[in-house]
Amino acid sequence: MLFDLAGNLVARSQVQIEPYFSAQPGFAEQHCDYFWQALCRACQQLWSTHGSLRCRIAAAALTTQRASVVCLDENRQPLRPAVIWLDQRRTRHYPRLPWYLSMPVAMIGQQAILNQFQSKAECNWLAADEPEIWQRTRHFVLLSGYLTMRLTDRLCDARASQVGYLPFDFRRGDWAGSHDIKWRALRVRREQLPPLLDAGEEIGAITAAAAAATGIPPGTRFFAAGADKACEVLGSGALSPDTGSLSYGTTATFNTCNHRYVSPQSFVPPYQAAVPGLYNSEIIVQRGYWMVNWFKREFAHAEVQQAAQQGVPPEALFETLLESSPPGAMGLVLQPFWNPGVRFPGPEAKGAIIGFGDVHTRAHLYRAIIEGIAYALRQGQEQLARRNRVAVTRLRVSGGGSQSDQVMQITADIFGLPAERPHTTETSGLGAAINAAVGAGFYTDHAEAAAAMSRVGQVFHPHPARQALYDRLYREVYAGLYSRLAPLYRRIRHITGYPASF
């Protein structure tokens, strides 16, 4: 993507990729060079239609998906495919903490959470299941660090990209101190981790080799930014806790940005923002707009075929499904926890749909999915407002789902707040561009750059009657759903062993 200093998306090129492959159920991996080659193709494709713009490029920055890890040897070559954030592998062979560390954890009721953290950590199961690979791993980096290395020949990463099962101190924005319990809980060593830079800090320049592969002019100054969600919050202009940044992506999230270190839940840290000195408190619905793909795969073959004939995305035809189903989906209420998170709402959570009757069709089910994701994010918004002690009065909505007018209106009605669509749907790329603009000196700081480069586009206001209906459904049905079903979820987990408990 190419942005100008007013935040306008001047040019864009996209290459579709396979996000991961699975050698076994639950595995999610992708070859590191596959990502690099796709990046190169996207850049070269951009120049094929906008080659005259190359000479005007003043700076570059990178944003990527989060929590996807790469093992590199002493020559900085990948030892295995990258482990993608959707990978579900676990291990029981993680480090056992001494009693003087494990006892305080147990006393505050966090032993199960710590065990889950240790079992999910890629460094722990790699050390247990692939010991030869782990022994040869000289550098353990995120995908963002790997691609930064390919672009600049410098192995480092942005602080705001560090999200995952890593020994990172989110308050300080640096690797954990030597006495931090994370070093005892994880197999990774300090010397395996890369140097970290502030958002907007200069990393280096595009090398001659990277320029030949991508077409980006050699010597172009390259700046640190942050992971996709961090850049999305910045690109949407949501830099204060009274403005919520809602993302309808594969993983749906609700973020507030704050100068204060505010944990979104007990013992869950806020992440480093793509602005130095700020934090993003985040609530995650793991299977957010993934559920739209699930619906498309399982229930929408007719729309998929029709869309292929018309040359449009299948999701464009789903608008008709929303239009043909009334607010509240004729009493169908969905809880969207097809894949539970560590803390929200809980590790035993499962998805649920209640209220079925003989009147319900695929249209009602699709509307219930959209409404269920919004209900879950509203629950997160209320939780963050309590912890921030600041009411959320505005919503900035990004991600693929924000391109739907119907979804935007449903969001406004469920939250009871104006839903503001930023002037560009590419807010994550814009956030990276803002960091490049600040780093290159075009703006004095991130606040000035965000004010100049990010702005509100179309606004969707709540409809009073629909808002009242949704408010009752949320408060009288959805809000109590998890607490009532949680004992049954735990019983199902005990009987079937799914999801696994460590």
BELHU-V787880 format. One record per backbone hydrogen bond with DSSP energy under -1.0 kcal/mol. CO is the residue of the C=O (numbers start at 1). NH is the residue of the N-H. If there is no record, write none. Layout:
# BELHU-V787880
CO:NH, CO:NH
This chain:
# BELHU-V787880
2:10, 2:11, 4:7, 8:4, 8:10, 11:2, 21:29, 24:27, 26:88, 28:84, 29:21, 30:82, 31:35, 32:36, 33:37, 34:38, 35:39, 36:40, 37:41, 38:42, 39:43, 40:44, 41:45, 42:46, 43:47, 44:48, 46:50, 50:53, 51:54, 53:56, 54:57, 60:223, 64:228, 68:143, 69:83, 70:141, 71:79, 72:138, 72:139, 73:76, 77:73, 82:30, 83:69, 84:87, 92:94, 98:101, 98:102, 99:103, 101:105, 102:106, 103:107, 104:108, 105:110, 106:109, 110:114, 111:115, 112:116, 113:117, 114:118, 115:119, 116:120, 117:121, 121:125, 122:126, 123:127, 124:128, 125:129, 126:130, 130:134, 131:135, 132:136, 139:72, 141:70, 142:146, 143:147, 144:148, 145:149, 146:150, 147:151, 148:152, 149:153, 151:207, 154:156, 157:197, 158:161, 159:162, 160:227, 161:163, 164:166, 166:168, 167:176, 169:173, 169:174, 174:169, 177:180, 180:183, 181:185, 182:186, 189:192, 190:193, 192:140, 195:157, 197:159, 198:201, 201:224, 204:222, 206:219, 207:211, 208:212, 209:213, 210:214, 211:215, 217:220, 220:206, 221:60, 222:203, 222:204, 224:200, 227:231, 228:232, 229:233, 230:234, 231:235, 232:236, 233:238, 234:237, 237:239, 240:243, 242:393, 242:394, 244:396, 245:255, 246:398, 247:249, 247:253, 248:401, 249:289, 250:290, 252:285, 253:247, 254:283, 255:245, 256:281, 258:279, 260:262, 265:268, 271:280, 275:278, 278:273, 279:258, 280:271, 281:256, 283:254, 285:252, 288:291, 289:293, 290:294, 291:295, 292:296, 293:297, 294:298, 295:299, 300:304, 301:305, 302:306, 303:307, 304:308, 305:309, 306:310, 307:311, 307:312, 313:316, 314:317, 318:322, 319:323, 320:324, 326:329, 328:331, 329:332, 333:354, 335:337, 335:352, 346:349, 352:335, 354:333, 357:360, 361:365, 362:366, 363:367, 364:368, 365:369, 366:370, 367:371, 368:372, 369:373, 370:374, 371:375, 372:376, 373:377, 374:378, 375:379, 376:380, 377:381, 378:382, 379:383, 380:384, 381:385, 382:386, 383:387, 384:388, 385:389, 385:390, 394:244, 395:420, 396:246, 398:248, 399:402, 400:403, 401:404, 404:408, 405:409, 406:410, 407:411, 408:412, 409:413, 410:414, 411:415, 412:416, 418:395, 419:460, 420:397, 421:457, 425:427, 426:430, 427:431, 428:432, 429:433, 430:434, 431:435, 432:436, 433:437, 434:438, 435:439, 436:440, 437:442, 438:441, 445:449, 446:450, 447:451, 448:452, 449:453, 450:454, 455:423, 458:421, 460:419, 463:467, 464:468, 465:469, 466:470, 467:471, 468:472, 469:473, 470:474, 471:475, 472:476, 473:477, 473:478, 474:479, 478:481, 480:484, 481:485, 482:486, 485:489, 486:490, 487:491, 488:492, 489:493, 490:494, 491:495, 492:496, 493:497
